Amino acid sequence: MDRFYFILFYCFSALVKYTPRKVLDLCLIFIADVVRFFDTKHRSIIMTNLNLAYEKTLSLAQKEAIMKAAYRNLAFNGADFVRNYPTTKEAVLKKVRFENEDIMQKVLKSKRPIIFQTGHYGNWELISLALAARYGALSGIGRPLDSPTMDRIVRTNREQLDIEMIDKKGAMRPMLKAVKEGRNIGLLVDQNTSQKAGIVVKFFGKNVRHTPAASIMARRVNGLIVPVFMTTNDHVLYTLSFHEPIEVANTENMEQDILEATQAQANVMEAVIRAKPEEWFWFHRRWKGEHKSVYGVRKKRKKRDA
C-alpha cells in the first residue's frame, strides 16, 4: 500500500507540473467528482457532519453542494501542495494576501509568545508556509501519517522556510523549547480527540471533544492564541486572515480558564466555517467523541466485575 501511495503521488505530481492550468483545473474537478462518486464511506461521514451542524436549516441540495465543493477543494489543495514542493519565500508571498494584519502587528508589539490556531480549512497546508515566510521561525504540531513514504513527502514539504514539525505525542516539552528559542507555534485544533486528550465544548450547538493544547500552552507561557485561516476564490491567489487574539485567563481556577479559552477557539472555527462551509474538511468524524451512534460507532461496554 505504501508503494501505491508513492506511485499515486508522483503520477499526480506529473499531472500538475506538465498540464496547462486551464486543462488541469478541469482534470482536478473531474478527479474530485469521480472520487466522490465512489467514496461512499466519506460521503456518509460528510452528510452526517452536515446534518449535525446544520440540521434542517439547509436543504439536502445545499448540503450536497457543500460536499461536492469540499471534494474539489481537496483536489485543488493537493495540486497546490505539489507546486510548493519545493517553494521559496518569494513564491509564497506572491500568491498570499494578508488580511487584518493590524491584529498581528499589535500581537507582535506585545512581545508575548504566539500560538497560531487554525484548522483543516481552505488551503491549510499553505498557512504554515505563509506565516513562516512573513513572520519567521514556526513550529507546527502534528502526528506522523500512517504511510511512511507519504509522511516523508509531507514532512519535507512542511519543513521548508524554517518550519519544524513536532510530533503530537509528547509535544509539550518541545513546544516549550521552541517558545524559548523565539519560535511561533502552530496548531490545528478542529479534529475529534480521545476522551483523555480533549475537553467538551460546544461546536455548532453540539458537544464535541476539543484539544486544549493551545489553551494550556498559552496559559503556561503567557502567550496569545491568534486564530488564522486561509481562503481562496480561485485557487490561484489566497487570503490569510487574522482574527482577534484569545487571551487565556490565569486565575485560581485553571480548569475554567482552559475551558473558556478552548470554547473561544471553537467559536472562531465555527464562525469561519459558517461564512464559507465548502472550504472546511468535512471528512473527519468531528463529533464522534460525544455522538458515536450517528456515525454507526458502538460505545464500548464496561466489563462487569467478576
N, C-alpha and C positions, 0 to 999 in steps of 0.2 A: 504493500500500500504506500509506503514511503517513497518508493521509486516512481509509483504512479503520480503522486503529487509533484515530484520533481519534474517529470516529463510534461505534466499538465501546465505547470508554471512557465516553463520555457517555451512551450507552444503558444501560450497566451502572450508571453513577452514578445515573441516574434510577431504575432498579430498586431500588437500595439505599436511596435517600433517601425514596422515596414508597411503599414496600411495607411493610406491618406486619411486625414482626420474626418472628413465627412462620411467616407465609406466606413471607417472604424466605428463611428457613432451608431450607424445603422446595424453594424455587426454586434455591438455591445447590447443594443436593445433586443436584437434577435436572440442572443445568447441568454440574456436575463429572462426573457419571456419563455424560452424553451425550458430552462432550468425550473422556473416557477411552475410550469405545466406538470413536470414530472416529480417535483419535490413536494409530495403530499404531506410529509412529516412537518416541514416548516410552514407550509400553508395553514395547516391546522393550528400550529402554535401561534402564528401571527394573528389569525382570526380570533383565537381565544383571547389573546392580549388586547386586541381592538375591542372586543365585546366587554372585557373587564374595564378598560379605560373609558370607553365612550357609551357603553350600554346601548340605549335606543336613541341617543342624541344624533347619531349618524346612521344613514341608511346602509343597507348591505352593499349597494353600488358604490357609495363613498368609501366604505371600508375596503372593498376590493380594489378601488383606485389607489388607495394608500399602499396596499400590499404590492400592487404592480410597480408603483414608483419606488418602493423600498428595494425590490429586487434589482431594478435598473440602477438605483443609486449605488448599490453594492458593486455592480459591474463597472460603473464609471470610476468608483473609488479604486477598484483593482487596476484599472488602466493607469490612473494617476500614480499609484504605488510603483508601477513599472517605470514610469517616466522619472520618478525620483530615485531610481536605483542604478547609479548614484545621482546625487544632485549637488548643487552649490548654494551658498548663502544668497548669492545674487539671483539665481534662478527662482528660489523660493519666494524671495521678497518681490520679485517681478509679478508674480501671479496672486499675491495675497494683499488685500486691503485691510487695514486695521481700523475697527470701529470702536467708538467710546474709549479711545486711547488715553483720554484725560484721566480716566479712572485708574489706569495703570500707572500714569505719571505720579498721581497722588500716593499710590501704594509704594512706589519706588522711593519717594521723598521721605516716607516714614522710616525707612531703613530696617524694616522688620522682615523676617523670613517670609517667603511667598510660597504658598501651596496652591497650585492651579487645580481646580476641579473641573472635570469635563466628563463626557460620556461618549458612547458609540453613536454619535450624531454627526450628520454631514460627512465631511471628509476628515474623520478623526485622526487618521494616520498623518495627515499634513499638519495638525495642530502643533505637535512637539517640534517639528522642523521649523515652523514659522516662529514659535516662541524662542527657540534657541538661536535662530538667525537674527532675531530682533533684540533679544534681551540676554543672550549669553547662556552659560552652562545650565543644563537641565538634567535632572534625574527622574526618570519615569519608573513607575511601579507596575509590574505585570507578571503573569505566570508563563512559563515556557509552553509552547504549543505541543500538542500530542505527537506531531510528526517532527522528528529531529531535523530532517532536511529543511522543512518549511520554517521551523523555529530559527535555524541558522540564517536563512534568507531574510526573514522578517527582522531578526535582531540586527543583522548587518545594515539593513535599511534604516532602522530606528536609531542606531547608534552613530549617526552622522552629526556633523556640526556641534561637537562637544556635548552629545547626549549620551548618558549612560543608562542602562536598564538594570533595575534592581529586582531580584526575584521576590514575588509577592510573599512567599513563605519566609518568615523571619526577617521582614523588611525594616522593622523599626530601627534597629541599630545602624544599618547602612544609611537610612534616611537621616538620622541624627548626624552622622558623619558628613553626609552631603551638605546639610544645612550649615555645619561648622565651617565647611570649605567655601561657603558663599554661593552654593548652587541652589537654583529654584527646584521645587518638587512638583511633579505632575501625576495626578491620579484619575483614572476612570472609575466613576462611582455609581454606575447605573445598572449593575448586574445583581442578581439574587446572590445571597450568601448563605452559608450554613447557619443554623440556629446559634452556634457558639460564636461565629465570627461577626454576626450582624446584630443590629438592634431594630426594633419595629418602629416604622414611621408611616405616615400617610402619603400615598402616591396615587393620584387620580381618584382620591376618595377611598382607597382601599389600603389595608395594611400590607406592608411589604418589609422584607429584611433588607437593610441598607448598611453598607460598611461604614463604621465610624472612624476609619483610619485618618481621614483628613482632619476631622474634628480633634481627635486625640493628639495628632501631631502638632496642629496649630496651637492648641492649648499648652502643650508641653514646651514649645519653643517661643511662645508669644508671637506666633505668626498670623498672617491674614490669609483666609481662603478666598481666592479670586476665581469665580466661575468664568469659563471661557469656552466658546463654541465656534465651530467652523461651518459656514453655509455657502451655498452657491446657487445660481440660477441657470448656469450653462456648462458647468464642469470644465471651464477654462480659467475663469477668474473666481477667486474665493474671498469671502469676508470673514475675518476673525473678529468676533465681538466680545468685549469685556463687560461683565456685569458687576454691580456694586459688591465690594468685598464683604465677606461674612466674618464677623468678629465672634470669637469663641469666648464666652464669659469664663471668669476664673473665680468662682465663689466656693463656699464650703461644700456645696452640692455638686460634685464633679459629674455625677451621672446625669443630672438635669442639664448641666452646661453642655455636655456632649450631645444629648438628645436634641436640644434646641438647635444647635448648630447643624446637626445632621438633617433635621427636618427642614431647615432653611435650604440646604443643598438640594434636597428632594423637590422642594417648591420651585427652585430656579430651573431644575431639569424639566419638571412638568410644564412650566410656562413656555420654555423653549420648544418643547415637543408640540404643545398645543398650537403654537404660532405656525409651525410647518411640520406636521406629523410625518410626511412622506420621507423626511431625511433621517428619521430615527431607525436604529437597527432593531426592528420588532421581532427578530428571530430568537432572542433569548426568552426563556421562561421566567420573565421578570417577577411575577407574583407567586412563583412556585412555593416559596418558603411558608406562606400563610394560606395558600389556596391550591394545595396539591391536587385535590379532586377534579378541578376544572381542566387540568392537563392529563387526566387519566392516571395520576400517580397515587398509589395507595399509601396511606400512612402505615408506618411500621408498628406492629402490635408490641406492646410491652410484655416481656416474659413474666409469667406468673411465678411467684415464689413456690418452691417445691414443698 
